[in-house]
């Protein structure tokens, strides 16, 4: 028998899933779409390679730091308000990038993009947990990750097409259009998921106190470390991609899809499995299954790197399987972390995003340069990071009861 209430709830879930996925896509499109334009931008502005790299690194720094602001602000003033304001700033700074007349102006506008793009991403995770609980939250989080995984593969392709057809400025006009679409969609279809009765103080002293209590809560911080370590094992190969492609596999600049398409496929497969097992496996069981696959993939990866000739199959396939396990575990780990502070989900999401971005910067700036010149070292680095994540996960299981009551920060 047709149930209108069930149909309405399902429609709401699908709409919110698409909305949060749209929010999450701002970040990878802002990073990857303009990469094919690096040489032309550098030539037009007579910019050094260091200055061009700063258009990315300063964006990432601003993106990470501003997460810590958007999270608690959304706890105080509502989710929708933060999204609408941050996306307006994103559109304005994207226009500034498109109209830039020198590298200094472009750098300033890229910082502005970073300061604004993180708002929708941080708030999106909190929105999911505001609106859904239990298996429904796991399914929606997995569906968002499934859609989001497509963005890093599609963004540079779109950027390359636009650059070849209309020049590098068209890439930033595309980001303006994307920002306008996100803003209009949020204005028309995003409900406010945090009612006034559930909001927290926006006073800087109250926010600082809440952050201090969160940082001192082991049950939360161990989960944050597990998330960062898991993703770090995967990101090691992203940051080391030039060495993997050019030095070890002897591919060219047009062959990066051979690495990124399988990795994206692995992420999508893991997210799909996570959504399918929601309600059948608990969060803890799903994380355990993800760790089992990650650990097996990392171990096989090291064995293949040490004992067999280095080919696309021996290097890429194990990393793809690792990505599958990581993507199976990640939505469940995120929900476990958000559930520690149900009254401060924005703040919890912000700390998760900042910690992950900060650790990625460490991986890209320190570990990848040290390890990427040898395939065996990369594989060993992945296994070491995964073992550290496994160890901290077992510590969390032993030390902190998964059913312990949620913690209050106020």
C-alpha positions as CSV (number, residue, x, y, z in Angstrom):
1,X,0.0,0.0,0.0
2,X,1.3,3.5,-0.9
3,X,2.4,5.4,2.2
4,X,2.5,9.2,1.5
5,X,4.5,9.9,4.6
6,X,7.2,7.4,3.6
7,X,7.3,8.8,0.1
8,X,7.6,12.4,1.5
9,X,10.4,11.4,3.9
10,X,12.3,9.6,1.1
11,X,11.9,12.6,-1.2
12,X,13.3,14.9,1.7
13,X,16.2,12.5,2.2
14,X,17.2,12.5,-1.5
15,X,16.9,16.3,-1.8
16,X,19.0,16.8,1.3
17,X,21.6,14.3,0.1
18,X,21.9,16.2,-3.2
19,X,22.1,19.5,-1.4
20,X,24.9,18.5,0.9
21,X,26.8,16.8,-1.9
22,X,26.5,20.1,-3.9
23,X,27.9,22.0,-0.9
24,X,30.8,19.5,-0.7
25,X,31.7,19.9,-4.4
26,X,32.7,23.6,-4.0
27,X,36.0,22.5,-2.5
28,X,37.3,20.1,-5.1
29,X,36.1,22.2,-8.0
30,X,37.9,25.2,-6.5
31,X,41.1,23.2,-6.2
32,X,41.2,21.0,-9.3
33,X,39.4,23.0,-12.0
34,X,42.0,25.6,-12.6
35,X,45.1,23.3,-12.4
36,X,45.3,22.9,-16.2
37,X,45.5,26.7,-16.5
38,X,48.7,27.0,-14.4
39,X,51.1,27.6,-17.3
40,X,49.0,30.2,-19.0
41,X,48.2,32.1,-15.8
42,X,52.0,32.1,-14.9
43,X,52.8,33.4,-18.4
44,X,50.2,36.2,-18.4
45,X,51.2,37.5,-15.0
46,X,54.9,36.7,-15.3
47,X,54.5,34.6,-12.1
48,X,57.1,32.3,-10.7
49,X,56.3,28.6,-10.0
50,X,56.4,29.4,-6.2
51,X,53.8,32.2,-6.7
52,X,51.6,29.8,-8.7
53,X,51.9,27.2,-6.0
54,X,50.8,29.8,-3.4
55,X,47.5,30.2,-5.2
56,X,46.8,26.6,-4.1
57,X,48.6,26.5,-0.7
58,X,47.1,29.8,0.6
59,X,43.7,28.7,-0.5
60,X,44.1,25.5,1.4
61,X,45.4,27.3,4.5
62,X,42.5,29.7,4.5
63,X,40.1,26.9,3.9
64,X,41.3,24.9,6.9
65,X,41.5,27.8,9.3
66,X,38.1,29.1,8.5
67,X,36.5,25.8,9.2
68,X,37.1,26.5,12.9
69,X,35.0,29.6,12.6
70,X,32.1,28.3,10.5
71,X,31.4,25.3,12.7
72,X,30.5,27.1,16.0
73,X,28.9,30.0,14.1
74,X,26.5,27.6,12.6
75,X,25.7,26.2,16.1
76,X,24.9,29.7,17.2
77,X,23.1,31.3,14.2
78,X,21.7,28.3,12.2
79,X,23.0,26.2,9.3
80,X,21.2,27.9,6.4
81,X,22.4,31.4,7.3
82,X,26.0,30.4,7.4
83,X,25.7,28.6,4.0
84,X,24.0,31.6,2.3
85,X,26.5,34.2,3.6
86,X,29.6,32.1,2.9
87,X,28.5,31.2,-0.7
88,X,27.8,34.9,-1.4
89,X,31.5,35.7,-0.5
90,X,32.6,32.7,-2.6
91,X,30.8,34.0,-5.7
92,X,32.2,37.5,-5.1
93,X,35.8,36.3,-4.8
94,X,35.4,34.0,-7.8
95,X,34.4,37.1,-9.8
96,X,37.6,38.7,-8.4
97,X,39.7,35.8,-9.6
98,X,38.2,36.0,-13.1
99,X,38.9,39.7,-13.3
100,X,42.4,39.6,-11.7
101,X,45.0,41.8,-13.5
102,X,48.1,40.5,-11.6
103,X,49.3,37.6,-9.5
104,X,48.9,39.5,-6.2
105,X,45.2,40.2,-6.9
106,X,44.7,36.6,-7.9
107,X,46.4,35.4,-4.6
108,X,44.1,37.7,-2.6
109,X,41.0,36.4,-4.3
110,X,42.1,32.8,-3.9
111,X,42.5,33.4,-0.2
112,X,38.9,34.7,-0.3
113,X,37.7,31.6,-2.0
114,X,39.3,29.5,0.6
115,X,37.8,31.5,3.5
116,X,34.3,31.0,2.0
117,X,34.3,27.6,0.4
118,X,34.8,25.7,3.7
119,X,31.5,27.0,5.1
120,X,29.2,24.8,3.1
121,X,31.4,21.7,3.6
122,X,31.5,22.0,7.4
123,X,27.9,22.8,7.7
124,X,26.8,20.0,5.4
125,X,28.1,17.3,7.7
126,X,26.2,18.9,10.6
127,X,23.0,19.2,8.6
128,X,23.0,15.4,7.9
129,X,23.2,14.6,11.6
130,X,20.7,17.3,12.5
131,X,18.1,15.7,10.1
132,X,18.8,12.0,10.4
133,X,19.8,9.4,13.0
134,X,21.1,5.9,13.0
135,X,21.0,3.9,9.7
136,X,19.3,6.8,7.9
137,X,22.2,9.1,8.8
138,X,24.7,6.5,7.6
139,X,22.9,6.0,4.3
140,X,22.8,9.8,3.6
141,X,26.4,10.3,4.6
142,X,27.5,7.5,2.3
143,X,25.4,8.8,-0.6
144,X,26.9,12.2,-0.2
145,X,30.4,10.7,-0.3
146,X,29.4,8.7,-3.4
147,X,28.4,11.8,-5.3
148,X,31.3,13.9,-3.9
149,X,33.9,11.3,-5.0
150,X,33.1,12.1,-8.7
151,X,34.1,15.8,-8.3
152,X,38.0,15.4,-8.2
153,X,37.9,13.3,-11.3
154,X,35.5,15.6,-13.2
155,X,36.8,19.0,-12.2
156,X,40.2,19.0,-14.1
157,X,38.5,17.6,-17.2
158,X,36.0,20.5,-17.2
159,X,38.8,22.9,-16.4
160,X,40.8,21.6,-19.3
161,X,37.9,21.9,-21.7
162,X,37.1,25.5,-20.7
163,X,40.7,26.5,-20.8
164,X,41.2,25.2,-24.3
165,X,38.0,26.7,-25.6
166,X,37.8,30.1,-23.8
167,X,41.0,30.7,-21.8
168,X,41.9,30.5,-18.1
169,X,39.5,33.2,-17.0
170,X,36.5,31.1,-18.1
171,X,37.4,28.6,-15.5
172,X,36.7,31.1,-12.7
173,X,33.5,32.3,-14.4
174,X,32.5,28.6,-14.3
175,X,33.1,28.7,-10.5
176,X,31.0,31.9,-10.3
177,X,28.2,30.0,-12.0
178,X,28.6,27.0,-9.7
179,X,28.5,29.2,-6.7
180,X,25.3,30.9,-7.9
181,X,23.7,27.5,-8.5
182,X,24.7,26.4,-4.9
183,X,23.3,29.6,-3.4
184,X,20.0,29.5,-5.3
185,X,19.5,25.8,-4.5
186,X,20.2,26.4,-0.8
187,X,18.0,29.5,-0.7
188,X,15.1,27.6,-2.3
189,X,15.4,24.0,-1.0
190,X,17.6,23.9,2.1
191,X,15.5,23.7,5.3
192,X,16.9,25.1,8.6
193,X,17.8,21.9,10.4
194,X,18.9,23.6,13.7
195,X,15.9,25.4,15.4
196,X,16.5,28.4,17.7
197,X,15.9,26.2,20.7
198,X,18.9,24.1,19.9
199,X,21.4,26.9,19.2
200,X,24.4,27.7,21.3
201,X,26.1,30.9,22.4
202,X,28.0,32.7,19.7
203,X,30.2,34.7,22.2
204,X,33.9,34.2,21.5
205,X,34.5,33.2,25.1
206,X,31.8,30.5,24.9
207,X,33.2,29.2,21.6
208,X,36.7,29.1,22.9
209,X,35.6,27.2,26.0
210,X,33.7,24.7,23.9
211,X,36.7,24.1,21.7
212,X,38.9,23.6,24.8
213,X,36.5,21.0,26.2
214,X,36.3,19.2,22.8
215,X,40.1,19.1,22.6
216,X,40.2,17.6,26.1
217,X,37.6,14.9,25.3
218,X,39.6,11.8,24.5
219,X,36.6,9.9,23.1
220,X,36.2,12.6,20.4
221,X,39.9,13.4,19.7
222,X,40.9,9.7,19.2
223,X,38.2,9.4,16.5
224,X,39.5,12.6,14.8
225,X,43.0,11.1,14.8
226,X,41.7,7.8,13.3
227,X,40.0,9.7,10.5
228,X,43.1,11.7,9.7
229,X,45.4,8.7,9.8
230,X,43.1,6.6,7.5
231,X,42.8,9.4,5.0
232,X,46.6,10.1,5.2
233,X,47.4,6.7,4.0
234,X,45.4,7.4,0.9
235,X,46.4,11.0,0.5
236,X,50.1,9.9,0.5
237,X,49.5,8.6,-3.1
238,X,47.6,11.7,-4.1
239,X,50.4,14.0,-3.0
240,X,53.0,11.7,-4.5
241,X,51.1,11.3,-7.8
242,X,53.7,13.1,-9.9
243,X,56.5,10.7,-8.8
244,X,54.1,7.7,-9.1
245,X,53.1,8.6,-12.7
246,X,56.3,10.0,-14.1
247,X,59.1,8.3,-12.2
248,X,57.7,4.9,-11.4
249,X,55.1,4.2,-14.1
250,X,56.7,6.4,-16.9
251,X,53.4,7.9,-17.9
252,X,52.9,11.4,-19.3
253,X,50.9,14.4,-18.3
254,X,47.8,13.1,-20.1
255,X,47.8,9.8,-18.2
256,X,46.8,11.0,-14.7
257,X,43.3,9.6,-15.2
258,X,44.9,6.1,-15.1
259,X,45.6,6.8,-11.4
260,X,42.7,9.0,-10.4
261,X,39.8,7.2,-12.1
262,X,40.5,3.8,-10.3
263,X,40.9,5.7,-7.0
264,X,37.6,7.5,-7.4
265,X,36.0,4.2,-8.4
266,X,37.3,2.7,-5.1
267,X,35.9,5.6,-3.1
268,X,32.5,5.3,-4.8
269,X,32.4,1.5,-4.2
270,X,33.2,1.9,-0.5
271,X,30.5,4.6,-0.1
272,X,28.0,2.4,-1.9
273,X,28.7,-0.5,0.4
274,X,28.5,1.7,3.4
275,X,25.0,2.8,2.4
276,X,23.9,-0.7,1.6
277,X,24.9,-2.1,5.0
278,X,23.3,0.8,7.0
279,X,20.9,-0.8,9.5
280,X,22.5,-4.2,9.1
281,X,25.9,-3.3,10.5
282,X,26.4,-0.9,13.4
283,X,28.8,2.0,12.9
284,X,31.5,0.1,14.9
285,X,31.0,-3.1,12.7
286,X,31.2,-1.1,9.5
287,X,34.4,0.6,10.6
288,X,35.9,-2.8,11.5
289,X,35.1,-4.1,8.1
290,X,36.6,-1.0,6.5
291,X,39.8,-1.4,8.6
292,X,40.0,-5.1,7.6
293,X,40.0,-4.2,3.9
294,X,42.4,-1.3,4.4
295,X,44.9,-3.4,6.3
296,X,44.8,-6.2,3.8
297,X,45.2,-3.8,0.9
298,X,48.1,-2.0,2.6
299,X,49.8,-5.3,3.4
300,X,49.4,-6.6,-0.1
301,X,50.6,-3.2,-1.5
302,X,53.9,-3.5,0.5
303,X,54.4,-7.1,-0.6
304,X,53.9,-6.2,-4.3
305,X,56.1,-3.2,-4.1
306,X,58.9,-5.2,-2.5
307,X,58.9,-8.3,-4.6
308,X,57.3,-7.6,-8.0
309,X,58.1,-5.3,-10.9
310,X,56.3,-2.0,-10.6
311,X,53.3,-1.8,-13.0
312,X,50.0,0.0,-13.0
313,X,48.3,-3.1,-11.6
314,X,50.8,-3.7,-8.7
315,X,50.8,0.0,-7.7
316,X,47.2,1.3,-8.4
317,X,45.0,-1.7,-7.7
318,X,46.0,-2.1,-4.0
319,X,45.5,1.7,-3.4
320,X,42.1,1.5,-5.1
321,X,41.1,-1.3,-2.6
322,X,42.5,0.8,0.3
323,X,40.2,3.6,-0.9
324,X,37.2,1.3,-0.9
325,X,37.9,0.3,2.8
326,X,38.5,3.9,3.8
327,X,35.3,5.0,2.1
328,X,33.4,2.3,3.9
329,X,34.7,3.3,7.3
330,X,34.8,7.1,6.9
331,X,31.0,7.9,7.0
332,X,30.6,5.8,10.1
333,X,33.6,7.4,11.8
334,X,32.3,10.8,11.0
335,X,28.9,10.0,12.5
336,X,30.5,8.5,15.7
337,X,32.5,11.7,16.1
338,X,29.5,14.0,15.5
339,X,27.4,12.0,18.0
340,X,29.9,12.8,20.8
341,X,28.7,16.4,20.9
342,X,25.0,16.5,19.7
343,X,24.5,20.1,20.7
344,X,27.7,21.3,19.0
345,X,27.8,19.3,15.7
346,X,29.0,22.3,13.7
347,X,32.0,22.6,16.0
348,X,32.7,18.9,15.9
349,X,32.5,18.9,12.1
350,X,34.9,21.9,12.0
351,X,37.5,20.1,14.2
352,X,37.2,17.0,12.1
353,X,37.7,19.0,8.8
354,X,40.6,21.1,10.2
355,X,42.4,18.1,11.6
356,X,42.1,16.2,8.4
357,X,43.2,19.2,6.3
358,X,46.1,19.9,8.6
359,X,47.3,16.3,8.5
360,X,47.0,16.2,4.7
361,X,49.3,19.3,4.6
362,X,51.8,17.4,6.7
363,X,51.6,14.4,4.4
364,X,52.0,16.5,1.3
365,X,54.7,18.7,2.7
366,X,56.8,16.2,4.6
367,X,55.9,12.5,4.1
368,X,55.3,12.5,0.3
369,X,58.6,14.2,-0.5
370,X,60.5,11.8,1.8
371,X,58.8,8.6,0.5
372,X,57.6,9.1,-3.1
373,X,61.0,8.4,-4.7
374,X,60.7,4.7,-3.9
375,X,57.5,2.7,-4.4
376,X,58.4,0.5,-1.4
377,X,58.7,3.6,0.8
378,X,55.2,4.8,-0.3
379,X,53.7,1.4,0.4
380,X,55.4,1.3,3.8
381,X,54.2,4.7,4.6
382,X,50.6,3.7,3.8
383,X,50.9,0.6,5.9
384,X,52.4,2.5,8.8
385,X,49.7,5.2,8.8
386,X,47.0,2.5,8.6
387,X,48.5,0.5,11.5
388,X,48.6,3.7,13.6
389,X,44.9,4.2,12.7
390,X,44.1,0.6,13.6
391,X,45.9,0.9,16.9
392,X,44.0,4.1,17.8
393,X,40.7,2.5,16.8
394,X,41.3,-0.5,19.1
395,X,42.3,1.9,21.8
396,X,39.0,3.7,21.3
397,X,37.1,0.5,21.4
398,X,38.8,-0.6,24.7
399,X,38.9,2.8,26.4
400,X,35.7,4.4,25.4
401,X,32.3,2.7,25.4
402,X,30.6,3.2,22.0
403,X,27.3,3.6,24.0
404,X,28.6,6.1,26.4
405,X,26.2,9.1,26.8
406,X,26.9,12.1,24.6
407,X,29.0,14.9,26.0
408,X,27.9,18.4,26.6
409,X,30.2,21.3,25.8
410,X,28.3,24.0,27.5
